[in-house]
Amino acid sequence: MKNQIKVTEQIRTVLKEGKIELYMKEVLIGRVSITPEKQGKLELIQGFTEEDGNIFRLIEHLRDDHPKAYVVGCDLGWC
């Protein structure tokens, strides 16, 4: 199951060679072209998506190996 977290406010931008580079915690996550022929084209790395002008990080929750309980063999009734 995949969920997403809004990270738009955590994005820092840098203008570089006809592109705006998008960084999150010093990691390059995407680029927006500002050249006339490709103006406004957004490219994001895998694990990120854009919707309605916001950038979201995709995350996976509760994989199959996630424990169903944190206590195994509880026979005293209090846990």
N, CA, C and O atoms as CSV, one atom per row, in Angstrom:
chain,resi,resn,atom,element,x,y,z
A,1,MET,N,N,0.843,-1.178,0.000
A,1,MET,CA,C,0.000,0.000,0.000
A,1,MET,C,C,0.888,1.241,0.000
A,1,MET,O,O,1.807,1.341,0.812
A,2,LYS,N,N,0.626,2.172,-0.889
A,2,LYS,CA,C,1.435,3.381,-0.959
A,2,LYS,C,C,0.623,4.578,-0.485
A,2,LYS,O,O,-0.560,4.714,-0.795
A,3,ASN,N,N,1.284,5.430,0.266
A,3,ASN,CA,C,0.714,6.687,0.719
A,3,ASN,C,C,1.661,7.799,0.312
A,3,ASN,O,O,2.770,7.543,-0.156
A,4,GLN,N,N,1.228,9.012,0.489
A,4,GLN,CA,C,2.087,10.135,0.136
A,4,GLN,C,C,2.044,11.202,1.212
A,4,GLN,O,O,1.035,11.401,1.888
A,5,ILE,N,N,3.183,11.888,1.347
A,5,ILE,CA,C,3.321,12.976,2.309
A,5,ILE,C,C,3.672,14.236,1.532
A,5,ILE,O,O,4.563,14.217,0.683
A,6,LYS,N,N,2.979,15.323,1.818
A,6,LYS,CA,C,3.245,16.597,1.163
A,6,LYS,C,C,4.580,17.149,1.661
A,6,LYS,O,O,4.773,17.341,2.861
A,7,VAL,N,N,5.510,17.405,0.714
A,7,VAL,CA,C,6.840,17.898,1.073
A,7,VAL,C,C,7.163,19.227,0.387
A,7,VAL,O,O,8.314,19.663,0.390
A,8,THR,N,N,6.165,19.861,-0.192
A,8,THR,CA,C,6.372,21.092,-0.951
A,8,THR,C,C,7.164,22.129,-0.160
A,8,THR,O,O,8.069,22.757,-0.709
A,9,GLU,N,N,6.845,22.316,1.100
A,9,GLU,CA,C,7.503,23.344,1.916
A,9,GLU,C,C,8.942,22.985,2.255
A,9,GLU,O,O,9.701,23.850,2.692
A,10,GLN,N,N,9.333,21.738,2.065
A,10,GLN,CA,C,10.692,21.298,2.377
A,10,GLN,C,C,11.637,21.391,1.176
A,10,GLN,O,O,12.825,21.090,1.296
A,11,ILE,N,N,11.118,21.801,0.035
A,11,ILE,CA,C,11.898,21.847,-1.196
A,11,ILE,C,C,12.674,23.163,-1.287
A,11,ILE,O,O,12.136,24.246,-1.053
A,12,ARG,N,N,13.961,23.029,-1.637
A,12,ARG,CA,C,14.835,24.180,-1.873
A,12,ARG,C,C,15.170,24.175,-3.361
A,12,ARG,O,O,15.371,23.110,-3.944
A,13,THR,N,N,15.233,25.353,-3.982
A,13,THR,CA,C,15.495,25.432,-5.420
A,13,THR,C,C,16.822,26.131,-5.701
A,13,THR,O,O,17.261,27.010,-4.959
A,14,VAL,N,N,17.448,25.703,-6.808
A,14,VAL,CA,C,18.697,26.294,-7.273
A,14,VAL,C,C,18.586,26.466,-8.779
A,14,VAL,O,O,18.223,25.526,-9.487
A,15,LEU,N,N,18.898,27.665,-9.279
A,15,LEU,CA,C,18.892,27.929,-10.713
A,15,LEU,C,C,20.230,27.510,-11.289
A,15,LEU,O,O,21.278,27.967,-10.833
A,16,LYS,N,N,20.197,26.624,-12.312
A,16,LYS,CA,C,21.436,26.086,-12.859
A,16,LYS,C,C,21.255,25.716,-14.319
A,16,LYS,O,O,20.460,24.832,-14.641
A,17,GLU,N,N,21.978,26.377,-15.203
A,17,GLU,CA,C,22.048,26.043,-16.631
A,17,GLU,C,C,20.685,25.831,-17.292
A,17,GLU,O,O,20.444,24.772,-17.871
A,18,GLY,N,N,19.812,26.797,-17.216
A,18,GLY,CA,C,18.518,26.718,-17.879
A,18,GLY,C,C,17.509,25.810,-17.200
A,18,GLY,O,O,16.478,25.474,-17.784
A,19,LYS,N,N,17.802,25.412,-15.967
A,19,LYS,CA,C,16.879,24.558,-15.217
A,19,LYS,C,C,16.817,25.032,-13.771
A,19,LYS,O,O,17.763,25.621,-13.249
A,20,ILE,N,N,15.693,24.763,-13.143
A,20,ILE,CA,C,15.556,24.975,-11.710
A,20,ILE,C,C,15.657,23.587,-11.081
A,20,ILE,O,O,14.836,22.710,-11.350
A,21,GLU,N,N,16.673,23.402,-10.241
A,21,GLU,CA,C,16.859,22.118,-9.589
A,21,GLU,C,C,16.139,22.120,-8.245
A,21,GLU,O,O,16.184,23.108,-7.512
A,22,LEU,N,N,15.479,21.019,-7.927
A,22,LEU,CA,C,14.705,20.880,-6.697
A,22,LEU,C,C,15.443,19.951,-5.741
A,22,LEU,O,O,15.780,18.821,-6.095
A,23,TYR,N,N,15.689,20.436,-4.532
A,23,TYR,CA,C,16.407,19.660,-3.525
A,23,TYR,C,C,15.544,19.477,-2.288
A,23,TYR,O,O,14.796,20.371,-1.891
A,24,MET,N,N,15.666,18.289,-1.685
A,24,MET,CA,C,15.052,18.023,-0.390
A,24,MET,C,C,16.151,17.438,0.485
A,24,MET,O,O,16.680,16.366,0.194
A,25,LYS,N,N,16.492,18.144,1.556
A,25,LYS,CA,C,17.573,17.723,2.454
A,25,LYS,C,C,18.857,17.446,1.683
A,25,LYS,O,O,19.479,16.400,1.870
A,26,GLU,N,N,19.251,18.357,0.833
A,26,GLU,CA,C,20.503,18.283,0.059
A,26,GLU,C,C,20.508,17.199,-1.010
A,26,GLU,O,O,21.544,16.971,-1.633
A,27,VAL,N,N,19.387,16.524,-1.244
A,27,VAL,CA,C,19.299,15.498,-2.278
A,27,VAL,C,C,18.503,16.054,-3.455
A,27,VAL,O,O,17.393,16.557,-3.283
A,28,LEU,N,N,19.081,15.959,-4.652
A,28,LEU,CA,C,18.397,16.415,-5.860
A,28,LEU,C,C,17.227,15.478,-6.143
A,28,LEU,O,O,17.421,14.283,-6.370
A,29,ILE,N,N,15.998,16.030,-6.128
A,29,ILE,CA,C,14.816,15.189,-6.367
A,29,ILE,C,C,14.132,15.494,-7.692
A,29,ILE,O,O,13.247,14.751,-8.117
A,30,GLY,N,N,14.536,16.592,-8.356
A,30,GLY,CA,C,13.899,16.901,-9.627
A,30,GLY,C,C,14.422,18.172,-10.254
A,30,GLY,O,O,15.246,18.889,-9.687
A,31,ARG,N,N,13.903,18.430,-11.467
A,31,ARG,CA,C,14.279,19.619,-12.221
A,31,ARG,C,C,13.065,20.170,-12.965
A,31,ARG,O,O,12.163,19.429,-13.355
A,32,VAL,N,N,13.068,21.480,-13.147
A,32,VAL,CA,C,12.066,22.146,-13.977
A,32,VAL,C,C,12.834,22.903,-15.046
A,32,VAL,O,O,13.674,23.747,-14.734
A,33,SER,N,N,12.549,22.603,-16.301
A,33,SER,CA,C,13.228,23.269,-17.407
A,33,SER,C,C,12.651,24.665,-17.605
A,33,SER,O,O,11.438,24.860,-17.533
A,34,ILE,N,N,13.535,25.643,-17.856
A,34,ILE,CA,C,13.061,27.005,-18.126
A,34,ILE,C,C,13.527,27.487,-19.497
A,34,ILE,O,O,13.457,28.680,-19.792
A,35,THR,N,N,14.002,26.563,-20.335
A,35,THR,CA,C,14.353,26.929,-21.699
A,35,THR,C,C,13.065,27.065,-22.500
A,35,THR,O,O,12.075,26.404,-22.187
A,36,PRO,N,N,13.058,27.916,-23.535
A,36,PRO,CA,C,11.818,28.159,-24.289
A,36,PRO,C,C,11.160,26.904,-24.867
A,36,PRO,O,O,9.932,26.814,-24.895
A,37,GLU,N,N,11.946,25.947,-25.323
A,37,GLU,CA,C,11.352,24.760,-25.947
A,37,GLU,C,C,10.798,23.743,-24.944
A,37,GLU,O,O,9.928,22.947,-25.297
A,38,LYS,N,N,11.283,23.760,-23.716
A,38,LYS,CA,C,10.804,22.802,-22.708
A,38,LYS,C,C,10.295,23.506,-21.454
A,38,LYS,O,O,10.275,22.913,-20.375
A,39,GLN,N,N,9.896,24.727,-21.583
A,39,GLN,CA,C,9.528,25.552,-20.432
A,39,GLN,C,C,8.458,24.901,-19.567
A,39,GLN,O,O,7.404,24.492,-20.053
A,40,GLY,N,N,8.752,24.814,-18.277
A,40,GLY,CA,C,7.790,24.328,-17.304
A,40,GLY,C,C,7.702,22.827,-17.166
A,40,GLY,O,O,6.885,22.340,-16.385
A,41,LYS,N,N,8.520,22.062,-17.900
A,41,LYS,CA,C,8.463,20.603,-17.802
A,41,LYS,C,C,9.125,20.151,-16.502
A,41,LYS,O,O,10.301,20.428,-16.265
A,42,LEU,N,N,8.354,19.449,-15.659
A,42,LEU,CA,C,8.827,18.979,-14.361
A,42,LEU,C,C,9.258,17.527,-14.463
A,42,LEU,O,O,8.513,16.681,-14.957
A,43,GLU,N,N,10.475,17.242,-13.988
A,43,GLU,CA,C,10.983,15.876,-13.928
A,43,GLU,C,C,11.337,15.584,-12.478
A,43,GLU,O,O,12.136,16.303,-11.879
A,44,LEU,N,N,10.750,14.536,-11.909
A,44,LEU,CA,C,11.019,14.144,-10.527
A,44,LEU,C,C,11.616,12.746,-10.510
A,44,LEU,O,O,11.310,11.924,-11.373
A,45,ILE,N,N,12.479,12.473,-9.512
A,45,ILE,CA,C,13.036,11.134,-9.381
A,45,ILE,C,C,11.959,10.193,-8.852
A,45,ILE,O,O,10.920,10.627,-8.355
A,46,GLN,N,N,12.228,8.908,-8.968
A,46,GLN,CA,C,11.286,7.900,-8.485
A,46,GLN,C,C,11.058,8.088,-6.990
A,46,GLN,O,O,11.997,8.336,-6.233
A,47,GLY,N,N,9.806,7.968,-6.577
A,47,GLY,CA,C,9.454,8.128,-5.176
A,47,GLY,C,C,8.829,9.483,-4.877
A,47,GLY,O,O,8.413,9.741,-3.748
A,48,PHE,N,N,8.761,10.353,-5.886
A,48,PHE,CA,C,8.135,11.663,-5.727
A,48,PHE,C,C,7.131,11.866,-6.847
A,48,PHE,O,O,7.299,11.343,-7.949
A,49,THR,N,N,6.082,12.634,-6.556
A,49,THR,CA,C,5.059,12.937,-7.552
A,49,THR,C,C,4.558,14.362,-7.338
A,49,THR,O,O,4.769,14.955,-6.280
A,50,GLU,N,N,3.896,14.897,-8.350
A,50,GLU,CA,C,3.335,16.258,-8.279
A,50,GLU,C,C,1.844,16.191,-8.542
A,50,GLU,O,O,1.395,15.505,-9.461
A,51,GLU,N,N,1.077,16.910,-7.728
A,51,GLU,CA,C,-0.375,17.028,-7.912
A,51,GLU,C,C,-0.801,18.430,-7.532
A,51,GLU,O,O,-0.469,18.907,-6.446
A,52,ASP,N,N,-1.522,19.089,-8.400
A,52,ASP,CA,C,-2.094,20.412,-8.127
A,52,ASP,C,C,-1.056,21.410,-7.611
A,52,ASP,O,O,-1.349,22.205,-6.717
A,53,GLY,N,N,0.153,21.370,-8.173
A,53,GLY,CA,C,1.188,22.324,-7.788
A,53,GLY,C,C,1.940,21.985,-6.514
A,53,GLY,O,O,2.765,22.778,-6.060
A,54,ASN,N,N,1.679,20.830,-5.929
A,54,ASN,CA,C,2.380,20.386,-4.721
A,54,ASN,C,C,3.216,19.158,-5.038
A,54,ASN,O,O,2.886,18.384,-5.936
A,55,ILE,N,N,4.310,18.984,-4.287
A,55,ILE,CA,C,5.170,17.820,-4.461
A,55,ILE,C,C,4.961,16.896,-3.268
A,55,ILE,O,O,4.929,17.331,-2.117
A,56,PHE,N,N,4.819,15.612,-3.575
A,56,PHE,CA,C,4.570,14.598,-2.560
A,56,PHE,C,C,5.646,13.528,-2.628
A,56,PHE,O,O,6.133,13.186,-3.706
A,57,ARG,N,N,6.011,13.001,-1.458
A,57,ARG,CA,C,6.922,11.858,-1.378
A,57,ARG,C,C,6.079,10.623,-1.158
A,57,ARG,O,O,5.234,10.593,-0.264
A,58,LEU,N,N,6.305,9.601,-1.970
A,58,LEU,CA,C,5.565,8.354,-1.853
A,58,LEU,C,C,6.245,7.480,-0.812
A,58,LEU,O,O,7.468,7.344,-0.807
A,59,ILE,N,N,5.450,6.889,0.066
A,59,ILE,CA,C,5.992,6.022,1.100
A,59,ILE,C,C,5.170,4.744,1.159
A,59,ILE,O,O,3.994,4.722,0.795
A,60,GLU,N,N,5.813,3.681,1.625
A,60,GLU,CA,C,5.114,2.419,1.817
A,60,GLU,C,C,4.901,2.206,3.302
A,60,GLU,O,O,5.801,2.446,4.108
A,61,HIS,N,N,3.722,1.759,3.658
A,61,HIS,CA,C,3.378,1.506,5.054
A,61,HIS,C,C,3.098,0.030,5.272
A,61,HIS,O,O,2.549,-0.662,4.415
A,62,LEU,N,N,3.488,-0.414,6.426
A,62,LEU,CA,C,3.125,-1.747,6.905
A,62,LEU,C,C,3.354,-2.832,5.855
A,62,LEU,O,O,2.418,-3.482,5.389
A,63,ARG,N,N,4.601,-3.005,5.505
A,63,ARG,CA,C,4.951,-4.077,4.585
A,63,ARG,C,C,4.595,-5.417,5.219
A,63,ARG,O,O,4.289,-5.476,6.410
A,64,ASP,N,N,4.630,-6.468,4.454
A,64,ASP,CA,C,4.246,-7.793,4.945
A,64,ASP,C,C,5.100,-8.260,6.114
A,64,ASP,O,O,4.635,-9.042,6.943
A,65,ASP,N,N,6.361,-7.784,6.195
A,65,ASP,CA,C,7.228,-8.227,7.276
A,65,ASP,C,C,7.052,-7.408,8.557
A,65,ASP,O,O,7.771,-7.631,9.531
A,66,HIS,N,N,6.114,-6.470,8.569
A,66,HIS,CA,C,5.849,-5.667,9.760
A,66,HIS,C,C,5.211,-6.564,10.815
A,66,HIS,O,O,4.291,-7.318,10.499
A,67,PRO,N,N,5.678,-6.500,12.065
A,67,PRO,CA,C,5.116,-7.390,13.095
A,67,PRO,C,C,3.651,-7.087,13.393
A,67,PRO,O,O,3.230,-5.930,13.395
A,68,LYS,N,N,2.894,-8.135,13.642
A,68,LYS,CA,C,1.482,-7.980,13.999
A,68,LYS,C,C,1.340,-7.586,15.466
A,68,LYS,O,O,0.354,-6.964,15.860
A,69,ALA,N,N,2.336,-7.956,16.266
A,69,ALA,CA,C,2.347,-7.620,17.682
A,69,ALA,C,C,3.798,-7.455,18.121
A,69,ALA,O,O,4.707,-8.005,17.499
A,70,TYR,N,N,4.007,-6.713,19.171
A,70,TYR,CA,C,5.351,-6.490,19.661
A,70,TYR,C,C,5.718,-7.443,20.793
A,70,TYR,O,O,6.860,-7.461,21.251
A,71,VAL,N,N,4.767,-8.219,21.234
A,71,VAL,CA,C,5.012,-9.193,22.303
A,71,VAL,C,C,4.617,-10.558,21.761
A,71,VAL,O,O,3.534,-10.729,21.202
A,72,VAL,N,N,5.508,-11.523,21.934
A,72,VAL,CA,C,5.244,-12.880,21.462
A,72,VAL,C,C,5.136,-13.789,22.685
A,72,VAL,O,O,5.957,-13.711,23.599
A,73,GLY,N,N,4.138,-14.635,22.693
A,73,GLY,CA,C,3.981,-15.607,23.775
A,73,GLY,C,C,3.580,-14.986,25.098
A,73,GLY,O,O,4.038,-15.438,26.147
A,74,CYS,N,N,2.743,-13.966,25.079
A,74,CYS,CA,C,2.328,-13.296,26.304
A,74,CYS,C,C,1.238,-14.131,26.969
A,74,CYS,O,O,0.096,-14.153,26.509
A,75,ASP,N,N,1.591,-14.813,28.045
A,75,ASP,CA,C,0.612,-15.672,28.699
A,75,ASP,C,C,0.177,-15.150,30.061
A,75,ASP,O,O,-0.547,-15.833,30.785
A,76,LEU,N,N,0.617,-13.938,30.416
A,76,LEU,CA,C,0.237,-13.396,31.721
A,76,LEU,C,C,-1.019,-12.542,31.658
A,76,LEU,O,O,-1.569,-12.182,32.699
A,77,GLY,N,N,-1.487,-12.207,30.453
A,77,GLY,CA,C,-2.731,-11.479,30.307
A,77,GLY,C,C,-2.634,-9.961,30.403
A,77,GLY,O,O,-3.619,-9.278,30.123
A,78,TRP,N,N,-1.511,-9.420,30.779
A,78,TRP,CA,C,-1.418,-7.966,30.922
A,78,TRP,C,C,-0.810,-7.289,29.701
A,78,TRP,O,O,-0.770,-6.060,29.650
A,79,CYS,N,N,-0.343,-8.035,28.730
A,79,CYS,CA,C,0.288,-7.397,27.578
A,79,CYS,C,C,-0.431,-7.644,26.315
A,79,CYS,O,O,-0.011,-7.166,25.261
